Amino acid sequence: MTSSISSAASGGNTTATSGAKGSANAAAATFGKNFDTFLKLLTTQLQNQNPLSPMDSTQFTQQLVQYSSVEQAIRQNQNLETLIAFQQNSQSASAVGYIGKTVEMSGDKVGVVGGEGTITYSLPEAANRTVINIYNADGKLVKKMEGTNKSGQNSVAWNGRSDTGAQLPDGDYKVEVVASNSAGQAIKANTMLTGVVTDVRFVSGATLLTIGGVSLPLSQLTAVRDTKTT
């Protein structure tokens, strides 16, 4: 189940709430039917027991205790699932506040919107050479380009064209940044996605932020800035 909010607020993720409560409520309903059946059987046994050889009271007392323990466990699960659903709704409502904000998220994606995209990465030290490899959804290398080499954050514009000059369709592409120093030793580059949040999506209980056509989990958020000051 997927829901989306674009530049607007939401009243909460009711899908997550109903889904979370569903499994515990189903278990409670099944337990209730089984317990009613158990009581009927127990009552029948008591009514038809041999007076000269009555049932062992300890046995059915233990059975009652077991059913009581199961009932308590189900109620605990119901309370826990309600709490989880509340937390998901709270997170979803808070995520709406990111719309219009400039954010930085960890990830190896670049989004192409209107034939343009920006690759962002950081280097722990200045590189001698940096090569950017871009792959499509099938894992095919579609573009190889030179990147900038300065220490810290680097941003490189991409016109969305392949190595053959063909204009690639809008969407998200995987990015690989290969950097090395003057001695030819590899420098680890950290790729990220920076841009304005245009959309918030709720997919299977997860909250996704959309930046430049790419949707990433909220857990990958590393920085938030006021767009007016960027």
C-alpha angles and dihedrals in degrees: 000000000000129000128176140200121197118192092329139093126253132215093224141288103285091171091065091049096050092043093051093049095044100075095046092046091050090051090049092051092050091047091051092054092046092048092051089051090048092052092049091051092046092049091049091050092050092048093050101037121127108258089212091052108028123188119273104259090204091062099055091038088059089049091053090050090051092051090048090053091051091050092052091049091052091050090050089052090050091052092046094050090048090053092048091049090050091052091049091050091048091050092047093050091048092049091062087069090068092067108112093016124117108239139179119218131182114241145106098249136109122193123217113208120172089355095303136098141165125223114209126190141148131227124204089216138009112284130217091217135004124193123192118207118194123197132192126227090277092057093251118145105242102165138025117185142162118259133202119270108210123127113257126018120002128187122195123186119224123196092210094248126133126231088269091055095251117143108244121217120262114267140090125308132190117250129208119186117198114189132174138179128235090277091057093250118144120254117204111239121200112214121208142167119240126183148090118309108240101169143023119208132190111207122175092331094314124114115224128192118208118217121171093345094310122111117207132175117267088238089072093061110121105166141012126200135178106258091219091063098046 
